[in-house]
C-alpha cells in the first residue's frame, strides 16, 4: 500500500517530456518520483486540467502514467472548483495578490486528495499572481502540504530564485 500521494503540477510534466528542459538535478528528482510510483511507494496525483495544459505529451502517455495503480487523474468537479475558489479568496485576503485559476485548481486538488507534496517548477510570480513555490510560505499552511521543486525529491540543493 502506498505511503503517500504526491501531486505533480503541469509544468514538471511538460518539461520532463521536452529534452533539455530540466537540469540534471530536476530530471533526477522526476526520475526518482516515477521510480517510487512504479515500485508502489507513492501514487502520483494529477488533475484532468493537465489534458489541456500538457499538450506536448500524448493523451496515451498520460493515461499510462495515471493508470490507477501508480497514478490517478482527478476530475475537475464542483468540489475542486469550490475549494479552489476558497483558496483564491484566502490568498487575496492575505496578500492582496491573486492566485491564478489553474494554480488554484491544481493546489486544491492536491489538498483534497491528501497529498503530502506538491511538485512544481513555478518559482516566479507571473503578471502579479502568486506562484506555488515562490509563495509557498503563504500556501503551505492553507493547504497542509509541502510545495517542492523536482530537485528536492532527490535531495538536491535548490538554486536561488531569479528576480
C-alpha positions in Angstrom: 0.0 0.0 0.0 1.4 3.4 -0.9 2.6 5.6 1.9 1.7 8.9 0.3 0.1 10.7 -2.5 2.3 13.2 -4.4 0.8 15.8 -6.8 2.7 16.8 -9.9 1.8 20.2 -11.3 1.5 20.5 -15.1 4.8 22.3 -15.6 7.1 19.4 -14.5 5.1 17.1 -16.8 5.7 19.5 -19.7 9.4 19.9 -19.0 10.0 16.2 -18.3 8.9 15.3 -21.8 10.9 18.1 -23.6 14.6 17.1 -23.9 16.8 19.7 -22.3 14.1 21.5 -20.4 15.1 20.1 -16.9 18.5 20.5 -15.4 20.2 17.2 -14.3 19.0 17.6 -10.7 15.4 18.3 -11.7 15.5 15.3 -14.1 17.0 13.1 -11.3 14.2 14.2 -9.0 11.5 13.4 -11.5 13.0 10.0 -12.3 13.1 9.3 -8.6 9.5 10.2 -8.2 8.4 8.0 -11.1 10.5 5.1 -9.7 8.8 5.5 -6.4 5.4 5.3 -8.2 6.5 2.2 -10.2 7.5 0.5 -7.0 4.2 1.3 -5.3 5.7 3.6 -2.6 3.7 6.6 -3.8 0.7 7.4 -6.0 1.2 10.3 -8.4 -1.9 12.5 -8.5 -2.8 15.0 -11.2 -5.9 16.9 -12.3 -7.8 16.5 -15.5 -6.5 20.0 -16.2 -3.3 18.5 -17.4 -5.1 17.2 -20.6 -5.5 20.9 -21.6 -2.1 22.1 -20.3 0.3 19.3 -21.2 -0.1 19.3 -24.9 3.5 18.2 -25.6 2.6 14.8 -24.0 0.2 12.4 -25.8 -3.1 11.5 -24.1 -1.9 7.9 -24.3 1.3 8.6 -22.3 -0.8 10.4 -19.7 -3.2 7.5 -19.5 -0.4 5.1 -18.9 1.1 7.3 -16.2 -2.3 7.7 -14.5 -3.4 4.1 -14.7 -5.0 4.0 -11.3 -2.2 1.8 -9.9 0.7 4.2 -9.9 -1.2 7.4 -10.7 -4.6 8.9 -10.5 -6.2 11.7 -12.5 -8.8 13.6 -10.5 -11.8 15.2 -12.3 -12.2 19.0 -12.1 -15.6 18.9 -10.5 -17.6 21.1 -8.2 -15.8 20.1 -5.0 -12.4 21.0 -6.6 -13.8 24.3 -8.0 -15.3 25.4 -4.7 -12.1 24.6 -2.8 -10.0 26.4 -5.5 -12.2 29.5 -5.2 -11.9 29.5 -1.4 -8.1 29.2 -1.7 -8.1 32.1 -4.1 -10.2 34.2 -1.6 -7.8 33.3 1.3 -4.8 34.2 -0.7 -6.2 37.5 -1.8 -7.2 38.4 1.8 -3.7 37.5 3.0 -1.6 39.2 0.2 -3.9 41.4 -2.0 -2.5 39.3 -4.8 -4.3 36.8 -7.0 -3.7 33.1 -7.3 -4.4 32.1 -10.9 -7.3 29.8 -11.5 -5.2 26.9 -12.9 -2.8 27.0 -10.0 -5.7 27.2 -7.6 -7.3 24.1 -9.2 -4.1 22.1 -9.1 -3.4 23.1 -5.4 -7.0 22.4 -4.3 -6.9 19.0 -6.0 -3.7 18.1 -4.2 -5.1 19.2 -0.8 -8.4 17.4 -1.4 -6.6 14.2 -2.3 -4.5 14.3 0.8 -1.2 14.8 -0.9 1.8 15.5 1.3 3.9 17.0 -1.5 3.1 19.3 -4.5 5.9 19.2 -7.1 6.1 22.3 -9.3 8.5 24.4 -11.4 6.5 27.6 -10.7 9.1 29.6 -8.9 8.4 33.1 -10.0 5.3 35.3 -10.0 3.6 35.8 -13.3 1.7 39.0 -14.1 1.4 39.9 -10.4 -0.1 36.5 -9.5 1.1 34.3 -6.7 3.5 31.5 -7.5 3.1 28.0 -6.0 6.8 27.6 -5.0 7.6 31.3 -4.7 4.7 31.9 -2.3 4.8 28.6 -0.5 5.1 30.2 2.9 1.5 31.5 2.3 0.1 28.5 0.5 1.5 25.6 2.6 -0.3 26.5 5.8 -3.6 27.0 3.9 -3.2 23.6 2.2 -1.4 21.3 4.7 1.2 20.1 2.2 4.8 20.9 1.2 5.4 22.6 -2.1 8.7 21.4 -3.6 10.8 21.6 -6.7 11.7 18.4 -8.6 15.3 18.6 -7.4 14.2 18.4 -3.8 12.9 14.9 -4.4 16.4 13.6 -4.8 17.8 15.7 -2.0 19.5 18.1 -4.4 20.2 21.7 -3.4 17.7 24.3 -4.6 19.1 27.1 -6.7 18.2 30.6 -5.7 15.2 32.2 -7.4 15.9 34.7 -10.2 14.3 38.1 -9.9 
